[in-house]
Amino acid sequence: MVVEINADDCTGCQVCVDTCPNGVLALENDVSVVENPDDCDDCGSCIESCPMEAIAETS
């Protein structure tokens, strides 16, 4: 799975960063970013945890 973060919708709450069990996400300039995509195990926890629905799966 590749996830994409919509920076316009992201509020920088850090919920997804704290939820990701593999440390794939990080905050940069108060916006979540995919920092380590190769470490993603497709669990979907970031998508489910985002209160702003700013994260989506891409192909």
VMD Tcl script that draws the C-alpha trace (Angstrom):
set ca {
  {0.00 0.00 0.00}
  {1.16 3.48 -0.71}
  {-0.46 6.21 1.33}
  {-0.88 9.80 0.27}
  {-1.42 12.65 2.69}
  {-3.50 15.59 1.55}
  {-1.52 18.48 3.03}
  {-4.47 20.85 2.62}
  {-6.62 18.67 4.89}
  {-3.91 17.70 7.40}
  {-3.99 19.74 10.61}
  {-0.75 18.34 12.03}
  {-2.49 16.70 14.99}
  {0.12 13.88 14.92}
  {-2.44 11.11 15.57}
  {-1.29 9.15 12.51}
  {2.37 9.58 13.43}
  {1.72 8.24 16.93}
  {-0.49 5.41 15.61}
  {1.87 4.02 12.98}
  {3.60 0.96 14.45}
  {6.49 1.18 11.98}
  {7.45 4.85 12.16}
  {6.58 5.46 8.53}
  {5.10 8.92 9.13}
  {6.58 12.11 10.54}
  {5.58 15.73 10.98}
  {7.31 18.35 8.85}
  {6.18 21.96 9.05}
  {3.05 20.86 10.96}
  {1.97 18.45 8.22}
  {2.27 14.67 8.21}
  {4.56 13.21 5.58}
  {5.52 9.70 4.52}
  {9.10 9.52 5.73}
  {9.91 5.80 5.40}
  {7.59 4.28 2.74}
  {9.62 1.07 2.49}
  {8.80 0.31 6.15}
  {5.03 0.43 5.59}
  {3.37 -2.95 6.15}
  {-0.05 -1.97 4.78}
  {-1.80 -2.08 8.16}
  {-3.97 0.96 7.43}
  {-3.77 2.31 10.97}
  {-2.85 5.78 9.72}
  {-5.87 5.91 7.42}
  {-8.24 4.73 10.16}
  {-6.81 7.05 12.80}
  {-6.86 10.32 10.85}
  {-9.71 12.49 12.20}
  {-9.51 14.77 9.14}
  {-9.61 11.90 6.60}
  {-6.49 13.41 5.05}
  {-4.82 10.07 4.32}
  {-5.80 7.79 1.46}
  {-4.45 4.64 -0.11}
  {-3.04 5.07 -3.59}
  {-2.04 2.55 -6.18}
}
mol new
graphics top color blue
foreach p $ca { graphics top sphere $p radius 0.5 }
foreach p [lrange $ca 0 end-1] q [lrange $ca 1 end] { graphics top cylinder $p $q radius 0.2 }
display resetview
